[in-house]
């Protein structure tokens, strides 16, 4: 039996989703089954296109339009609840070798999931499933349950010079 580890990628720096998709790419290239649940996100980011190129990757989004500059609507809350239910089902099933829960900590930050929900995803997962959870504002209480915690720290970003997200690099 192979132990599935829990990874947390958090912090205010760029690269959390990119790092998670790097692991996803490694996994699919070795024939492993990978599931990505993107919380909050509803736009078709470039990484979503990877699903069309390989049979062993599934990407589902549990977000509508971006609400970062407005309050989440009841529909936003329902999408996150749907994502939570689906993620828990998938984590328990053991069907996927790697499960990525992208921006799940943002959903928690906006009070769309509580700490108990996040803990449940970790503690009730199939023992062989590797899980990566990403997003700013990870509750420190989860660090003890994780096997790997990486904090991305922003030191400098071209966004500060007025450069918006670039296709193929940032989105």
Secondary structure, DSSP 8 states (H G I E B T S, - for coil): -----EEEEESSSS-HHHHHHHHHHHHHHTT--EEEEEES--S--GGGGGGGT-TTEEEEEE--S--TTS---HHHHHHHHHHHHHHHHHHHH---SEEEEETHHHHHHTTSS-HHHHHHHHHTS-TT-EEEEE-S---GGGTTT-SEEEE---S--GGGGT----TTTT-
